[in-house]
Amino acid sequence: MEVKTAKSAGFCFGVKRAVEKAYEVAGEKKSGVYTYGSIIHNEEVVGDLEKRGVSVLNSEEELKALSEGTVIIRSHGVPRRIYEVLREKGLDYVDVTCPFVLKIHRIVERESRAGRHIVIIGNKDHPEVEATRGWCEGPSTVIETREEAEKFLLEGHEKVCIVSQTTFNYKNFQELVEILAKKRYDRLVLNTICNATNERQAEAAEIAKTVDAMIVIGGKHSSNTQKLFEICKGVCKNTYYIQTLADLDSDSFQSIQCVGITAGASTPNKIIEEVSKHVRIKF
Ligand code: F3S
């Protein structure tokens, strides 16, 4: 079996930095370490950190209930008010918000102060988008679908600033921006999609074109993995979404000669290597 593993598969710069920092803080503090939300969408890594004394805070209420400890802010970032809670409570914190996400926070803060309505192209339930909204000083709208873009209407505001969730699909971003362009608002469009995502998506599509089956590895809640899966499935109908090697269904690979492998930004190298080795040897 020939296996083509994408070079861009797995941890991006921001996630790698956040995970390494979480292990470093766990090693230094031994206890009382928390991450505000899971550090990444990967149950294995979160479980391993838990064994080393790092607990996950699942809500603002849980954060407010803390009286001491060190809180790690993950790569997705947090709304401004979370920093206020941390300061008010006198909690230590380690901020590993990805610099590319921080850049978006500064943009929306600046542009909303300048009177622009902020449009974030992305998923409104994604923590990164929630965090970005939390830096807007005025109104903001999240748009994910064509229908939402068509319906978008501003009353009293003529100026908009359009940014994107870092992991949004570039083609879809362009499509939504084109719909919004027809509305003739004074627009400032900033493509804030992260290059790591673009590269990973483009490479996955290239590989998917040339293989009989494609394996996409990532956590089931990882939106960037879901997008990778959609892209690969669009090119190669035998595309399988797995979290770990245990999810791989050997029967699906019986008459297959060549398999491609890619993985979302939260997938540790160890899992990618395990899957790649297994496919090479067993099929
Ligand atoms: Fe940062 Fe890009 Fe990763 S924004 S967290 S390097 S996908």
Boltz pocket constraint, residues with backbone or C-beta under 6 A from the ligand:
constraints:
  - pocket:
      binder: B
      contacts: [[A, 12], [A, 13], [A, 14], [A, 15], [A, 75], [A, 76], [A, 98], [A, 99], [A, 100], [A, 101], [A, 166], [A, 167], [A, 194], [A, 195], [A, 196], [A, 197], [A, 265]]
      max_distance: 6.0
